[in-house]
């Protein structure tokens, strides 16, 4: 009977804790962020972890998270989660998946005037160049990557609609450097979390993120990153 009781307590304890964690996360989402969160507590037996106040593995998934009007599919794995007065996760890893429509809203690519298209590994869009006061369309092919934690636009090809001539990218983006053009994406993650990878697909964009020794209090998780002033 004791064994049966422990099994029941294990099952109920994990189920209740997961439900409470989901509700607490949803209640503490920052202003402008909404959605449902599914939580799974792993890492072996639940009761010993609960007694110690330390969970080796917690997985969170939201298929309908919204930041403003931008829909996101977010999966997060937290390892070494310590509860108490100063909750913290030793390691946080995750991905954000955006549809082409969501990525077009979320990724503030300067210079795009029309026809933003997502390809495998590339973006294609129409920009514009002013020639003697006359706007001339320019077809652009570019990639997205990460450099020192910053999302960068790597301009690979530019051709004017008139004469099919190559265009110097710096004539469209004077701020373009050797590493590419910085792209604003910081406002969609807490400031303590860093974007570590980007994969452009025809189905949209998948961004990887991580953080070590991440405080899990509301103040840190609510403090989203910001984009540099234009």
N, C-alpha and C positions, 0 to 999 in steps of 0.2 A: 504493500500500500504506500509506503514511504516513497518508493521509486516512482510509482504512478503520480503521486502528488508533486514530486519534483519535476516530472515531465510536463504536467499541466501548468505548474508555476512558471517553468521555462517558456512555454509557448505563450501563455497569457502575458507574462512580463514583457517579452519581446514585442508582441502585437500592440500592447498598450503604449509602450515606449515609442514605437515607430509612429503611431497615430498622434501622440502628444508632440513628437518632434516635428511632424508635418504641419500640425496646427500652429506651433510656435514659430516656425520659419515663415509661414504664410502671413502671420500677424505682424512679423517684424520686417517684412519687405520694405525697402525704402519708398518714399513718396514717388509716384510715377511708375512703380513696378508692381505688377500683379500676376497671378497665376497659381496653379495648383502644383504642389510638390509631393512626390512619392519618395519615401525614405525606407531604406533597407539596412538594418543593423546586422553586420556579419561578424567575422572574427571568432567563430567558435561559440561556446556556451554563453548565453546572455547573462545569467545571474552572477557568475563570478566577475564579469566585466562591470556590471552595475554596482556591485558591492565595492569594487576597487575604485570606481569613478573614472575608469579609463577604458575606452573602446578602441580596439585595434583597427576596425574598418567600418565606415559608414558610407553608404552610397545614396546620392540624391539625384532625382531626375524630374525635370519639368518639361513637358511637351508643349505647354501653352503659356510659357512665361512671356510677358510683354513689358518692354521698357518704353514708356510712352505708347506710341502706336506700333512699335516695331516688334513683331513676334519672334521669339527665340525658342529653340529646343536645346536645353542645357542639361548635361550630365556631369556630375561631380563625384569624385572619390576622395574621402578624407581618411587619412591614416594617423594612428596615434592620437586620438581625440581625448583630451584631458578635460574633465568637467570641474566644477568648483567655482570659486570666486573669480578666477581669471581663466575662463575656458580657452583652449588653444588646440590647434591641429598641427601635428609635426609636419605633415605633408598634405598638400591639396593639389589634385590633378583633375583636369576636366576638359570638356569640349563644348563649344557653342556652334550649333548648326543653324544656318540662315538660308531660307529660300532665296532665289534671285530677287524677288520683289522686296523681301526684308533686307537683304544685303544692300540693295540699291538705296534704301532709306537709311541704313545704319552707317555705311561707309561713306564718309564725306569726301568724295574724290573731287578736287577742284578742277575746273575746266570742262566738265562734262555738260554738254548742251543737248544731246539727243542719243537715242539708240544704244543704251548701255546693255551689253550682251556678255553673258558668262560662258566661257569655254573651258575645256580641260586645261588648267594651268595658266589661263590668260583671261584678260578682260579686253573687250573691244568696244569702242564708243566713238562718238563724233564730238570733237572740240571745235574751237573757233579761233581764227587768227585775224587780226585787224590789219588790212593792207590799204594804205592811203584812205583810211576812213571807211573802207568797204569790208564787211565781215565775210571771211572765206572759210568754208567748212574744212575740217581736217580729220581724216580717219586715223584713229590711234589704236595701237595694240600695246598692252602693258601687262605686267605681272604684279602680283602682290607678295611681299615678303616681310621678314622681320630683321631689323638691324638694331642691336643694343636695346631691345625691348620696345622699339618703335615700329609701328606698321608703316611700310614704305611702298610707294608706287614706283615700279621699275618700268620706265617708258622704253619700249623696244622698237616701235616703228611708228612713223608719222608721215602721212601722205595727204597733200592738199587735193581738194576736189577739182580744182582748176589745174589742168595740165599734168595731173598725177605726179606732182613733184614732191620730193622729200622735203620735210620741214624741220628746221632746227628746233628740238623740243624746248630749248630755253627761250625761244621767242614766244611760246605760249605760257611757260612756267619759268619766269626769271629766277625764282628761288630754287630751281632744280639743281641738286648737287650731285657729286659722284656716286653717292649711295642711293640716290633716288629722291622721290618727293614724299615728305611726311604726310601721312593720312590720319585724320582724327578718328580714333576708335576707342579712346580711353574711357569715355563716359558710360560705357556699358558694363564695366566691371568695377568692383571695389578697388580703391587706390593701392591696396597692398597686394593685389594680384597682377601678375605680368602675363601678357600674351607671348607665347613661346613658339607658335607656328601658325601658318595659314595655308589652307589648301583650297584653290579655286576649282570648282567643278561646274559642269553644265547645270547641275541641280542646285547650285548656290555656292556658299562658302562655309568651310569648317575651320573654326579657330580653336587652337589648343591653348590652355592657360595653366599656370601653376603658381604655387606659393609655398614657402617653408616657414614653419613656426608662426602660423597665421592666428592672430587673436580672433576669437569667435564672439566677442561682445558686439552688441548692437551698434555702438559708435563706430567701430572699425568697419563693419560690414556695410553700414549705411553710407560711408564716405566713398562715393564713386570718384573715379578719375575725372580729369577735365582736359579740354583741348586748349592748346596755346591760343592766345588772342591773335586774331588775324592782323 
